[in-house]
Protein backbone atom coordinates (compact mmCIF):
# COMPACT_ATOMS: atom_id res chain seq x y z
CA UNK A 1 0.00 0.00 0.00
CA UNK A 2 1.44 3.37 -1.05
CA UNK A 3 1.75 6.10 1.57
CA UNK A 4 0.13 9.37 0.39
CA UNK A 5 2.51 12.33 0.00
CA UNK A 6 1.60 15.28 2.29
CA UNK A 7 0.15 18.29 0.47
CA UNK A 8 2.83 20.58 1.96
CA UNK A 9 5.60 18.62 0.34
CA UNK A 10 3.82 18.79 -3.00
CA UNK A 11 3.50 22.56 -2.72
CA UNK A 12 7.18 22.87 -1.79
CA UNK A 13 8.21 20.76 -4.78
CA UNK A 14 5.99 22.83 -7.05
CA UNK A 15 7.54 26.07 -5.75
CA UNK A 16 10.99 24.67 -6.40
CA UNK A 17 10.06 23.81 -9.98
CA UNK A 18 8.71 27.33 -10.49
CA UNK A 19 11.91 28.84 -9.12
CA UNK A 20 13.99 26.65 -11.41
CA UNK A 21 11.85 27.74 -14.32
CA UNK A 22 12.42 31.41 -13.48
CA UNK A 23 16.17 30.88 -13.18
CA UNK A 24 16.23 29.01 -16.50
CA UNK A 25 14.22 31.73 -18.23
CA UNK A 26 16.54 34.44 -16.91
CA UNK A 27 19.54 32.40 -18.02
CA UNK A 28 18.13 32.12 -21.53
CA UNK A 29 17.23 35.79 -21.58
CA UNK A 30 20.71 36.78 -20.52
CA UNK A 31 22.23 34.58 -23.21
CA UNK A 32 20.00 36.03 -25.90
CA UNK A 33 20.50 39.72 -25.09
CA UNK A 34 23.22 41.88 -26.59
CA UNK A 35 23.98 44.39 -23.84
CA UNK A 36 25.98 46.55 -26.24
CA UNK A 37 22.83 47.29 -28.21
CA UNK A 38 20.79 49.17 -25.64
CA UNK A 39 18.15 50.28 -28.07
CA UNK A 40 17.18 46.80 -29.27
CA UNK A 41 16.69 44.84 -26.08
CA UNK A 42 14.20 46.63 -23.85
CA UNK A 43 11.14 45.27 -25.68
CA UNK A 44 12.58 41.75 -25.78
CA UNK A 45 13.35 41.85 -22.07
CA UNK A 46 9.90 43.19 -21.20
CA UNK A 47 8.32 40.26 -23.04
CA UNK A 48 10.74 37.61 -21.81
CA UNK A 49 11.03 38.79 -18.20
CA UNK A 50 8.20 41.18 -17.31
CA UNK A 51 9.17 40.95 -13.62
CA UNK A 52 12.65 42.34 -14.30
CA UNK A 53 14.84 39.88 -12.49
CA UNK A 54 18.59 39.57 -12.65
CA UNK A 55 18.60 40.18 -16.38
CA UNK A 56 16.84 43.48 -15.74
CA UNK A 57 19.56 44.53 -13.32
CA UNK A 58 22.19 43.58 -15.89
CA UNK A 59 20.34 45.71 -18.41
CA UNK A 60 20.28 48.65 -16.00
CA UNK A 61 24.01 48.24 -15.35
CA UNK A 62 24.75 48.14 -19.07
CA UNK A 63 22.67 51.26 -19.54
CA UNK A 64 24.76 53.05 -16.90
CA UNK A 65 27.95 52.18 -18.75
CA UNK A 66 26.74 53.98 -21.88
CA UNK A 67 24.35 56.55 -20.48
CA UNK A 68 26.14 59.57 -21.96
CA UNK A 69 25.64 58.12 -25.46
CA UNK A 70 22.01 57.12 -24.90
CA UNK A 71 20.80 59.13 -21.87
CA UNK A 72 17.06 58.84 -22.68
CA UNK A 73 17.30 55.08 -23.23
CA UNK A 74 19.30 54.66 -20.02
CA UNK A 75 16.69 56.71 -18.15
CA UNK A 76 13.91 54.46 -19.45
CA UNK A 77 15.80 51.26 -18.58
CA UNK A 78 16.45 52.46 -15.05
CA UNK A 79 12.82 53.50 -14.54
CA UNK A 80 11.64 50.10 -15.80
CA UNK A 81 14.05 48.22 -13.51
CA UNK A 82 13.32 50.35 -10.43
CA UNK A 83 9.60 49.68 -10.78
CA UNK A 84 10.44 46.02 -10.26
CA UNK A 85 13.38 46.32 -7.86
CA UNK A 86 13.03 49.66 -6.04
CA UNK A 87 15.63 49.04 -3.29
CA UNK A 88 18.68 49.36 -5.55
CA UNK A 89 20.28 52.56 -4.23
CA UNK A 90 22.93 52.81 -6.96
CA UNK A 91 20.25 52.77 -9.68
CA UNK A 92 18.32 55.59 -7.98
CA UNK A 93 21.48 57.66 -7.78
CA UNK A 94 22.31 56.98 -11.43
CA UNK A 95 18.79 57.98 -12.36
CA UNK A 96 19.27 61.27 -10.53
CA UNK A 97 22.54 61.89 -12.40
CA UNK A 98 20.94 61.23 -15.78
CA UNK A 99 17.91 63.38 -14.95
CA UNK A 100 20.22 66.23 -13.96
CA UNK A 101 22.21 65.77 -17.19
CA UNK A 102 19.01 65.90 -19.26
CA UNK A 103 17.86 69.09 -17.52
CA UNK A 104 14.84 67.55 -15.82
CA UNK A 105 12.96 69.41 -13.08
CA UNK A 106 15.37 69.84 -10.11
CA UNK A 107 12.67 68.57 -7.76
CA UNK A 108 12.55 65.33 -9.74
CA UNK A 109 16.33 65.01 -9.55
CA UNK A 110 16.20 65.56 -5.79
CA UNK A 111 13.40 63.00 -5.47
CA UNK A 112 15.58 60.37 -7.16
CA UNK A 113 18.49 61.38 -4.96
CA UNK A 114 16.46 61.11 -1.76
CA UNK A 115 15.16 57.70 -2.87
CA UNK A 116 18.76 56.49 -3.23
CA UNK A 117 19.48 57.53 0.36
CA UNK A 118 16.16 56.27 1.72
CA UNK A 119 16.59 52.69 0.50
CA UNK A 120 20.13 52.43 1.92
CA UNK A 121 20.48 55.13 4.62
CA UNK A 122 23.67 53.60 6.05
CA UNK A 123 25.49 53.29 2.72
CA UNK A 124 28.27 55.86 3.07
CA UNK A 125 29.21 56.12 -0.60
CA UNK A 126 25.62 56.97 -1.51
CA UNK A 127 25.54 59.62 1.24
CA UNK A 128 28.70 61.23 -0.09
CA UNK A 129 27.42 61.18 -3.66
CA UNK A 130 24.14 62.66 -2.50
CA UNK A 131 25.98 65.51 -0.77
CA UNK A 132 28.00 66.25 -3.89
CA UNK A 133 24.97 66.27 -6.19
CA UNK A 134 22.87 68.34 -3.75
CA UNK A 135 25.57 71.01 -3.68
CA UNK A 136 25.77 70.94 -7.49
CA UNK A 137 22.00 71.48 -7.65
CA UNK A 138 22.24 74.52 -5.39
CA UNK A 139 21.00 72.94 -2.15
CA UNK A 140 23.86 73.49 0.33
CA UNK A 141 21.67 72.80 3.36
CA UNK A 142 20.78 69.37 2.04
CA UNK A 143 24.43 68.76 1.15
CA UNK A 144 25.48 69.63 4.70
CA UNK A 145 22.88 67.21 6.11
CA UNK A 146 24.22 64.38 3.97
CA UNK A 147 27.81 65.22 4.92
CA UNK A 148 26.97 65.07 8.61
CA UNK A 149 25.25 61.71 8.16
CA UNK A 150 28.18 60.43 6.12
CA UNK A 151 30.64 61.47 8.83
CA UNK A 152 28.65 59.93 11.69
CA UNK A 153 30.61 56.97 13.03
CA UNK A 154 33.93 57.78 11.38
CA UNK A 155 35.61 60.74 13.13
CA UNK A 156 38.87 59.99 11.32
CA UNK A 157 37.22 61.41 8.16
CA UNK A 158 36.41 64.79 9.75
CA UNK A 159 39.06 66.62 7.73
CA UNK A 160 37.44 65.53 4.46
CA UNK A 161 34.06 66.92 5.50
CA UNK A 162 35.49 70.18 6.85
CA UNK A 163 37.44 70.75 3.65
CA UNK A 164 34.37 70.09 1.51
CA UNK A 165 31.75 72.00 3.50
CA UNK A 166 34.20 74.81 4.25
CA UNK A 167 33.89 75.92 0.63
CA UNK A 168 30.45 77.36 1.35
CA UNK A 169 30.16 77.46 5.16
CA UNK A 170 32.68 80.03 6.36
CA UNK A 171 31.67 80.75 9.98
CA UNK A 172 33.35 78.28 12.36
CA UNK A 173 30.37 77.90 14.71
CA UNK A 174 28.00 77.26 11.79
CA UNK A 175 30.41 74.76 10.27
CA UNK A 176 30.57 72.77 13.51
CA UNK A 177 26.81 72.91 14.03
CA UNK A 178 25.92 71.73 10.55
CA UNK A 179 28.43 69.08 9.55
CA UNK A 180 30.20 67.78 12.68
CA UNK A 181 28.40 65.14 14.79
CA UNK A 182 28.43 65.40 18.56
CA UNK A 183 31.32 63.86 20.45
CA UNK A 184 34.83 64.60 21.68
CA UNK A 185 36.43 62.48 18.97
CA UNK A 186 35.04 64.79 16.29
CA UNK A 187 36.10 67.97 18.09
CA UNK A 188 39.59 66.57 18.56
CA UNK A 189 39.72 65.85 14.83
CA UNK A 190 38.57 69.42 14.13
CA UNK A 191 41.45 70.74 16.24
CA UNK A 192 43.91 68.61 14.30
CA UNK A 193 42.51 69.97 11.01
CA UNK A 194 42.61 73.55 12.35
CA UNK A 195 46.25 73.23 13.42
CA UNK A 196 47.32 71.74 10.11
CA UNK A 197 45.60 74.50 8.13
CA UNK A 198 46.19 77.44 10.47
CA UNK A 199 42.46 77.93 11.19
CA UNK A 200 42.70 79.56 14.60
CA UNK A 201 39.04 80.71 14.69
CA UNK A 202 37.86 77.17 13.98
CA UNK A 203 40.20 75.83 16.67
CA UNK A 204 38.84 78.28 19.23
CA UNK A 205 35.26 77.31 18.37
CA UNK A 206 36.05 73.61 18.78
CA UNK A 207 38.09 74.17 21.95
CA UNK A 208 35.23 75.94 23.74
CA UNK A 209 33.00 72.91 23.07
CA UNK A 210 35.40 70.37 24.54
CA UNK A 211 34.72 69.60 28.21
CA UNK A 212 37.59 70.59 30.48
CA UNK A 213 39.97 70.23 31.97
CA UNK A 214 41.61 68.07 29.34
CA UNK A 215 43.75 65.17 30.55
CA UNK A 216 47.56 65.36 30.22
CA UNK A 217 48.63 64.15 26.80
CA UNK A 218 45.25 64.90 25.22
CA UNK A 219 45.85 65.37 21.49
CA UNK A 220 43.21 68.09 21.28
CA UNK A 221 44.98 70.09 23.97
CA UNK A 222 48.36 69.69 22.27
CA UNK A 223 47.04 70.69 18.84
CA UNK A 224 45.21 73.71 20.23
CA UNK A 225 48.21 74.98 22.20
CA UNK A 226 50.55 74.45 19.24
CA UNK A 227 48.26 76.49 17.00
CA UNK A 228 47.66 79.42 19.33
CA UNK A 229 51.36 79.60 20.13
CA UNK A 230 52.15 79.70 16.41
CA UNK A 231 49.70 82.57 15.93
CA UNK A 232 51.07 84.51 18.89
CA UNK A 233 48.15 84.09 21.30
CA UNK A 234 50.30 83.21 24.31
CA UNK A 235 47.56 84.00 26.80
CA UNK A 236 45.26 81.36 25.28
CA UNK A 237 48.07 78.79 25.33
CA UNK A 238 48.91 79.49 28.97
CA UNK A 239 45.25 79.41 30.04
CA UNK A 240 44.65 76.05 28.36
CA UNK A 241 47.82 74.59 29.88
CA UNK A 242 46.97 75.86 33.38
CA UNK A 243 43.54 74.18 33.19
CA UNK A 244 45.21 70.81 32.67
CA UNK A 245 48.21 71.38 34.94
CA UNK A 246 47.15 73.40 38.03
CA UNK A 247 50.78 73.60 39.22
CA UNK A 248 51.73 75.52 36.06
CA UNK A 249 52.01 79.28 36.51
CA UNK A 250 51.51 81.40 33.37
CA UNK A 251 54.79 83.02 32.44
CA UNK A 252 56.86 80.29 34.10
CA UNK A 253 58.69 77.28 32.72
CA UNK A 254 56.26 74.41 32.02
CA UNK A 255 56.92 71.35 34.20
CA UNK A 256 59.68 73.36 35.85
CA UNK A 257 60.11 70.89 38.74
CA UNK A 258 59.37 67.80 36.61
CA UNK A 259 56.32 66.86 38.55
CA UNK A 260 54.76 65.31 35.42
CA UNK A 261 55.85 62.69 32.90
CA UNK A 262 57.69 64.12 29.92
CA UNK A 263 55.09 62.98 27.39
CA UNK A 264 54.67 64.19 23.81
CA UNK A 265 56.94 67.01 22.54
CA UNK A 266 53.90 69.03 21.43
CA UNK A 267 52.14 71.84 23.27
CA UNK A 268 54.14 73.18 26.22
CA UNK A 269 55.70 69.82 26.99
CA UNK A 270 59.46 69.38 26.94
CA UNK A 271 60.77 68.02 23.66
CA UNK A 272 62.88 65.07 24.76
CA UNK A 273 63.22 63.18 21.49
CA UNK A 274 66.92 62.53 21.80
CA UNK A 275 69.33 61.29 19.12
CA UNK A 276 70.90 57.83 19.22
CA UNK A 277 73.45 57.56 21.98
CA UNK A 278 71.49 59.71 24.43
CA UNK A 279 68.42 59.45 26.63
CA UNK A 280 66.21 61.87 28.59
CA UNK A 281 64.21 60.79 31.65
CA UNK A 282 62.79 61.99 34.95
CA UNK A 283 65.05 61.20 37.89
CA UNK A 284 63.13 60.89 41.18
CA UNK A 285 66.35 60.08 43.09
CA UNK A 286 68.31 63.28 42.46
CA UNK A 287 66.66 66.69 42.53
CA UNK A 288 66.75 70.18 44.01
CA UNK A 289 62.99 70.65 44.17
CA UNK A 290 60.66 67.71 44.60
CA UNK A 291 59.68 65.38 43.12
CA UNK A 292 62.25 64.86 40.32
CA UNK A 293 64.76 66.39 37.93
CA UNK A 294 65.42 66.00 34.21
CA UNK A 295 68.31 63.61 33.58
CA UNK A 296 70.30 63.26 30.35
CA UNK A 297 72.52 60.22 29.83
CA UNK A 298 75.13 59.87 27.05
CA UNK A 299 76.57 56.44 26.27
CA UNK A 300 79.97 57.51 24.89
CA UNK A 301 79.45 55.81 21.53
CA UNK A 302 78.27 58.77 19.44
CA UNK A 303 79.63 62.14 18.38
CA UNK A 304 76.42 63.87 19.32
CA UNK A 305 74.96 67.07 17.97
CA UNK A 306 72.40 68.17 20.56
CA UNK A 307 69.45 70.50 20.15
CA UNK A 308 67.29 68.84 22.77
CA UNK A 309 65.85 68.65 25.30
CA UNK A 310 64.11 71.95 24.70
CA UNK A 311 61.03 73.77 25.93
CA UNK A 312 59.01 76.79 24.88
CA UNK A 313 58.22 79.32 27.59
CA UNK A 314 55.39 81.79 26.96
CA UNK A 315 55.92 84.85 29.14
CA UNK A 316 53.50 87.59 30.12
CA UNK A 317 53.80 90.94 28.37
CA UNK A 318 56.56 93.08 29.83
CA UNK A 319 58.64 96.04 28.63
CA UNK A 320 61.99 94.58 29.47
CA UNK A 321 64.00 91.40 29.60
CA UNK A 322 63.90 88.21 31.62
CA UNK A 323 66.12 86.12 33.83
CA UNK A 324 65.97 82.35 33.42
CA UNK A 325 67.48 80.58 36.41
CA UNK A 326 67.76 77.04 37.70
CA UNK A 327 70.13 74.34 38.86
CA UNK A 328 72.17 71.77 37.01
CA UNK A 329 74.51 68.93 37.85
CA UNK A 330 77.08 66.99 35.81
CA UNK A 331 78.83 63.67 36.20
CA UNK A 332 81.61 62.23 34.06
CA UNK A 333 81.01 64.37 30.99
CA UNK A 334 83.65 63.69 28.35
CA UNK A 335 85.26 65.57 25.46
CA UNK A 336 86.20 69.23 25.21
CA UNK A 337 82.86 69.89 23.42
CA UNK A 338 80.58 69.75 26.45
CA UNK A 339 76.81 70.43 26.47
CA UNK A 340 75.63 73.96 27.17
CA UNK A 341 72.38 75.89 27.61
CA UNK A 342 71.05 78.21 24.93
CA UNK A 343 68.23 80.67 25.63
CA UNK A 344 66.67 83.20 23.28
CA UNK A 345 63.43 85.13 22.74
CA UNK A 346 61.46 84.38 19.57
CA UNK A 347 63.27 86.21 16.79
CA UNK A 348 65.98 87.47 19.16
CA UNK A 349 69.61 86.84 20.04
CA UNK A 350 70.81 83.63 21.67
CA UNK A 351 72.51 83.62 25.06
CA UNK A 352 74.86 80.73 25.86
CA UNK A 353 75.86 79.34 29.27
CA UNK A 354 78.50 76.57 29.50
CA UNK A 355 78.65 73.84 32.13
CA UNK A 356 81.22 74.72 34.83
CA UNK A 357 83.08 71.39 34.66
CA UNK A 358 82.89 67.78 33.53
CA UNK A 359 81.72 66.76 37.01
CA UNK A 360 80.00 69.14 39.42
CA UNK A 361 77.35 68.99 42.13
CA UNK A 362 74.10 70.93 42.01
CA UNK A 363 75.04 74.44 40.90
CA UNK A 364 72.77 77.40 40.20
CA UNK A 365 72.84 79.13 36.83
CA UNK A 366 71.39 82.46 35.76
CA UNK A 367 70.75 83.62 32.20
CA UNK A 368 69.77 87.20 31.35
CA UNK A 369 67.71 87.63 28.19
CA UNK A 370 67.29 91.16 26.93
CA UNK A 371 64.61 92.10 24.42
CA UNK A 372 65.84 93.91 21.35
CA UNK A 373 64.27 97.22 20.39
CA UNK A 374 62.38 95.83 17.42
CA UNK A 375 60.78 93.05 19.44
CA UNK A 376 59.91 95.39 22.30
CA UNK A 377 58.20 97.79 19.90
CA UNK A 378 55.97 95.00 18.61
CA UNK A 379 54.03 95.18 21.88
CA UNK A 380 53.63 91.44 22.39
CA UNK A 381 55.46 89.25 24.89
CA UNK A 382 57.94 87.02 23.08
CA UNK A 383 58.22 83.30 23.43
CA UNK A 384 61.38 82.22 25.23
CA UNK A 385 63.20 79.10 24.12
CA UNK A 386 65.43 76.99 26.36
CA UNK A 387 67.58 74.34 24.73
CA UNK A 388 70.38 71.98 25.74
CA UNK A 389 72.92 72.10 22.92
CA UNK A 390 76.18 70.51 21.95
CA UNK A 391 78.12 71.30 18.78
CA UNK A 392 79.84 68.35 17.13
CA UNK A 393 83.63 68.74 17.32
CA UNK A 394 85.22 68.60 13.88
CA UNK A 395 88.86 67.91 14.68
CA UNK A 396 88.92 66.45 18.19
CA UNK A 397 89.94 62.88 18.80
CA UNK A 398 87.67 62.77 21.87
CA UNK A 399 84.38 63.31 20.05
CA UNK A 400 82.17 60.67 21.68
CA UNK A 401 80.07 62.18 24.45
CA UNK A 402 79.59 60.20 27.67
CA UNK A 403 78.35 61.02 31.15
CA UNK A 404 75.17 62.53 32.63
CA UNK A 405 73.64 65.98 33.05
CA UNK A 406 70.71 67.04 35.25
CA UNK A 407 68.40 70.11 35.19
CA UNK A 408 65.93 71.19 37.88
CA UNK A 409 64.05 74.05 39.59
CA UNK A 410 63.76 76.31 36.53
CA UNK A 411 62.32 79.80 37.06
CA UNK A 412 61.64 82.97 35.06
CA UNK A 413 61.75 86.52 36.47
CA UNK A 414 61.55 89.98 34.99
CA UNK A 415 64.99 91.38 34.37
CA UNK A 416 64.18 94.94 35.53
CA UNK A 417 62.68 93.68 38.81
CA UNK A 418 65.68 91.49 39.43
CA UNK A 419 68.07 94.39 38.87
CA UNK A 420 66.08 96.68 41.15
CA UNK A 421 66.51 94.22 43.96
C-alpha positions in Angstrom: 0.0 0.0 0.0 1.4 3.4 -1.1 1.7 6.1 1.6 0.1 9.4 0.4 2.5 12.3 0.0 1.6 15.3 2.3 0.2 18.3 0.5 2.8 20.6 2.0 5.6 18.6 0.3 3.8 18.8 -3.0 3.5 22.6 -2.7 7.2 22.9 -1.8 8.2 20.8 -4.8 6.0 22.8 -7.0 7.5 26.1 -5.7 11.0 24.7 -6.4 10.1 23.8 -10.0 8.7 27.3 -10.5 11.9 28.8 -9.1 14.0 26.6 -11.4 11.9 27.7 -14.3 12.4 31.4 -13.5 16.2 30.9 -13.2 16.2 29.0 -16.5 14.2 31.7 -18.2 16.5 34.4 -16.9 19.5 32.4 -18.0 18.1 32.1 -21.5 17.2 35.8 -21.6 20.7 36.8 -20.5 22.2 34.6 -23.2 20.0 36.0 -25.9 20.5 39.7 -25.1 23.2 41.9 -26.6 24.0 44.4 -23.8 26.0 46.6 -26.2 22.8 47.3 -28.2 20.8 49.2 -25.6 18.1 50.3 -28.1 17.2 46.8 -29.3 16.7 44.8 -26.1 14.2 46.6 -23.9 11.1 45.3 -25.7 12.6 41.8 -25.8 13.3 41.9 -22.1 9.9 43.2 -21.2 8.3 40.3 -23.0 10.7 37.6 -21.8 11.0 38.8 -18.2 8.2 41.2 -17.3 9.2 41.0 -13.6 12.6 42.3 -14.3 14.8 39.9 -12.5 18.6 39.6 -12.6 18.6 40.2 -16.4 16.8 43.5 -15.7 19.6 44.5 -13.3 22.2 43.6 -15.9 20.3 45.7 -18.4 20.3 48.6 -16.0 24.0 48.2 -15.4 24.7 48.1 -19.1 22.7 51.3 -19.5 24.8 53.0 -16.9 28.0 52.2 -18.8 26.7 54.0 -21.9 24.4 56.6 -20.5 26.1 59.6 -22.0 25.6 58.1 -25.5 22.0 57.1 -24.9 20.8 59.1 -21.9 17.1 58.8 -22.7 17.3 55.1 -23.2 19.3 54.7 -20.0 16.7 56.7 -18.1 13.9 54.5 -19.4 15.8 51.3 -18.6 16.5 52.5 -15.1 12.8 53.5 -14.5 11.6 50.1 -15.8 14.0 48.2 -13.5 13.3 50.4 -10.4 9.6 49.7 -10.8 10.4 46.0 -10.3 13.4 46.3 -7.9 13.0 49.7 -6.0 15.6 49.0 -3.3 18.7 49.4 -5.6 20.3 52.6 -4.2 22.9 52.8 -7.0 20.2 52.8 -9.7 18.3 55.6 -8.0 21.5 57.7 -7.8 22.3 57.0 -11.4 18.8 58.0 -12.4 19.3 61.3 -10.5 22.5 61.9 -12.4 20.9 61.2 -15.8 17.9 63.4 -14.9 20.2 66.2 -14.0 22.2 65.8 -17.2 19.0 65.9 -19.3 17.9 69.1 -17.5 14.8 67.6 -15.8 13.0 69.4 -13.1 15.4 69.8 -10.1 12.7 68.6 -7.8 12.5 65.3 -9.7 16.3 65.0 -9.5 16.2 65.6 -5.8 13.4 63.0 -5.5 15.6 60.4 -7.2 18.5 61.4 -5.0 16.5 61.1 -1.8 15.2 57.7 -2.9 18.8 56.5 -3.2 19.5 57.5 0.4 16.2 56.3 1.7 16.6 52.7 0.5 20.1 52.4 1.9 20.5 55.1 4.6 23.7 53.6 6.1 25.5 53.3 2.7 28.3 55.9 3.1 29.2 56.1 -0.6 25.6 57.0 -1.5 25.5 59.6 1.2 28.7 61.2 -0.1 27.4 61.2 -3.7 24.1 62.7 -2.5 26.0 65.5 -0.8 28.0 66.2 -3.9 25.0 66.3 -6.2 22.9 68.3 -3.7 25.6 71.0 -3.7 25.8 70.9 -7.5 22.0 71.5 -7.6 22.2 74.5 -5.4 21.0 72.9 -2.2 23.9 73.5 0.3 21.7 72.8 3.4 20.8 69.4 2.0 24.4 68.8 1.1 25.5 69.6 4.7 22.9 67.2 6.1 24.2 64.4 4.0 27.8 65.2 4.9 27.0 65.1 8.6 25.2 61.7 8.2 28.2 60.4 6.1 30.6 61.5 8.8 28.6 59.9 11.7 30.6 57.0 13.0 33.9 57.8 11.4 35.6 60.7 13.1 38.9 60.0 11.3 37.2 61.4 8.2 36.4 64.8 9.8 39.1 66.6 7.7 37.4 65.5 4.5 34.1 66.9 5.5 35.5 70.2 6.8 37.4 70.7 3.7 34.4 70.1 1.5 31.8 72.0 3.5 34.2 74.8 4.3 33.9 75.9 0.6 30.4 77.4 1.3 30.2 77.5 5.2 32.7 80.0 6.4 31.7 80.7 10.0 33.4 78.3 12.4 30.4 77.9 14.7 28.0 77.3 11.8 30.4 74.8 10.3 30.6 72.8 13.5 26.8 72.9 14.0 25.9 71.7 10.6 28.4 69.1 9.6 30.2 67.8 12.7 28.4 65.1 14.8 28.4 65.4 18.6 31.3 63.9 20.5 34.8 64.6 21.7 36.4 62.5 19.0 35.0 64.8 16.3 36.1 68.0 18.1 39.6 66.6 18.6 39.7 65.8 14.8 38.6 69.4 14.1 41.4 70.7 16.2 43.9 68.6 14.3 42.5 70.0 11.0 42.6 73.5 12.3 46.2 73.2 13.4 47.3 71.7 10.1 45.6 74.5 8.1 46.2 77.4 10.5 42.5 77.9 11.2 42.7 79.6 14.6 39.0 80.7 14.7 37.9 77.2 14.0 40.2 75.8 16.7 38.8 78.3 19.2 35.3 77.3 18.4 36.1 73.6 18.8 38.1 74.2 21.9 35.2 75.9 23.7 33.0 72.9 23.1 35.4 70.4 24.5 34.7 69.6 28.2 37.6 70.6 30.5 40.0 70.2 32.0 41.6 68.1 29.3 43.8 65.2 30.6 47.6 65.4 30.2 48.6 64.2 26.8 45.2 64.9 25.2 45.8 65.4 21.5 43.2 68.1 21.3 45.0 70.1 24.0 48.4 69.7 22.3 47.0 70.7 18.8 45.2 73.7 20.2 48.2 75.0 22.2 50.6 74.4 19.2 48.3 76.5 17.0 47.7 79.4 19.3 51.4 79.6 20.1 52.2 79.7 16.4 49.7 82.6 15.9 51.1 84.5 18.9 48.1 84.1 21.3 50.3 83.2 24.3 47.6 84.0 26.8 45.3 81.4 25.3 48.1 78.8 25.3 48.9 79.5 29.0 45.3 79.4 30.0 44.7 76.1 28.4 47.8 74.6 29.9 47.0 75.9 33.4 43.5 74.2 33.2 45.2 70.8 32.7 48.2 71.4 34.9 47.1 73.4 38.0 50.8 73.6 39.2 51.7 75.5 36.1 52.0 79.3 36.5 51.5 81.4 33.4 54.8 83.0 32.4 56.9 80.3 34.1 58.7 77.3 32.7 56.3 74.4 32.0 56.9 71.4 34.2 59.7 73.4 35.9 60.1 70.9 38.7 59.4 67.8 36.6 56.3 66.9 38.5 54.8 65.3 35.4 55.9 62.7 32.9 57.7 64.1 29.9 55.1 63.0 27.4 54.7 64.2 23.8 56.9 67.0 22.5 53.9 69.0 21.4 52.1 71.8 23.3 54.1 73.2 26.2 55.7 69.8 27.0 59.5 69.4 26.9 60.8 68.0 23.7 62.9 65.1 24.8 63.2 63.2 21.5 66.9 62.5 21.8 69.3 61.3 19.1 70.9 57.8 19.2 73.5 57.6 22.0 71.5 59.7 24.4 68.4 59.4 26.6 66.2 61.9 28.6 64.2 60.8 31.7 62.8 62.0 35.0 65.1 61.2 37.9 63.1 60.9 41.2 66.3 60.1 43.1 68.3 63.3 42.5 66.7 66.7 42.5 66.8 70.2 44.0 63.0 70.7 44.2 60.7 67.7 44.6 59.7 65.4 43.1 62.2 64.9 40.3 64.8 66.4 37.9 65.4 66.0 34.2 68.3 63.6 33.6 70.3 63.3 30.4 72.5 60.2 29.8 75.1 59.9 27.1 76.6 56.4 26.3 80.0 57.5 24.9 79.4 55.8 21.5 78.3 58.8 19.4 79.6 62.1 18.4 76.4 63.9 19.3 75.0 67.1 18.0 72.4 68.2 20.6 69.5 70.5 20.1 67.3 68.8 22.8 65.8 68.7 25.3 64.1 72.0 24.7 61.0 73.8 25.9 59.0 76.8 24.9 58.2 79.3 27.6 55.4 81.8 27.0 55.9 84.8 29.1 53.5 87.6 30.1 53.8 90.9 28.4 56.6 93.1 29.8 58.6 96.0 28.6 62.0 94.6 29.5 64.0 91.4 29.6 63.9 88.2 31.6 66.1 86.1 33.8 66.0 82.3 33.4 67.5 80.6 36.4 67.8 77.0 37.7 70.1 74.3 38.9 72.2 71.8 37.0 74.5 68.9 37.8 77.1 67.0 35.8 78.8 63.7 36.2 81.6 62.2 34.1 81.0 64.4 31.0 83.6 63.7 28.4 85.3 65.6 25.5 86.2 69.2 25.2 82.9 69.9 23.4 80.6 69.7 26.5 76.8 70.4 26.5 75.6 74.0 27.2 72.4 75.9 27.6 71.1 78.2 24.9 68.2 80.7 25.6 66.7 83.2 23.3 63.4 85.1 22.7 61.5 84.4 19.6 63.3 86.2 16.8 66.0 87.5 19.2 69.6 86.8 20.0 70.8 83.6 21.7 72.5 83.6 25.1 74.9 80.7 25.9 75.9 79.3 29.3 78.5 76.6 29.5 78.6 73.8 32.1 81.2 74.7 34.8 83.1 71.4 34.7 82.9 67.8 33.5 81.7 66.8 37.0 80.0 69.1 39.4 77.3 69.0 42.1 74.1 70.9 42.0 75.0 74.4 40.9 72.8 77.4 40.2 72.8 79.1 36.8 71.4 82.5 35.8 70.7 83.6 32.2 69.8 87.2 31.3 67.7 87.6 28.2 67.3 91.2 26.9 64.6 92.1 24.4 65.8 93.9 21.4 64.3 97.2 20.4 62.4 95.8 17.4 60.8 93.1 19.4 59.9 95.4 22.3 58.2 97.8 19.9 56.0 95.0 18.6 54.0 95.2 21.9 53.6 91.4 22.4 55.5 89.3 24.9 57.9 87.0 23.1 58.2 83.3 23.4 61.4 82.2 25.2 63.2 79.1 24.1 65.4 77.0 26.4 67.6 74.3 24.7 70.4 72.0 25.7 72.9 72.1 22.9 76.2 70.5 22.0 78.1 71.3 18.8 79.8 68.4 17.1 83.6 68.7 17.3 85.2 68.6 13.9 88.9 67.9 14.7 88.9 66.5 18.2 89.9 62.9 18.8 87.7 62.8 21.9 84.4 63.3 20.0 82.2 60.7 21.7 80.1 62.2 24.5 79.6 60.2 27.7 78.3 61.0 31.1 75.2 62.5 32.6 73.6 66.0 33.1 70.7 67.0 35.2 68.4 70.1 35.2 65.9 71.2 37.9 64.1 74.0 39.6 63.8 76.3 36.5 62.3 79.8 37.1 61.6 83.0 35.1 61.8 86.5 36.5 61.6 90.0 35.0 65.0 91.4 34.4 64.2 94.9 35.5 62.7 93.7 38.8 65.7 91.5 39.4 68.1 94.4 38.9 66.1 96.7 41.1 66.5 94.2 44.0 
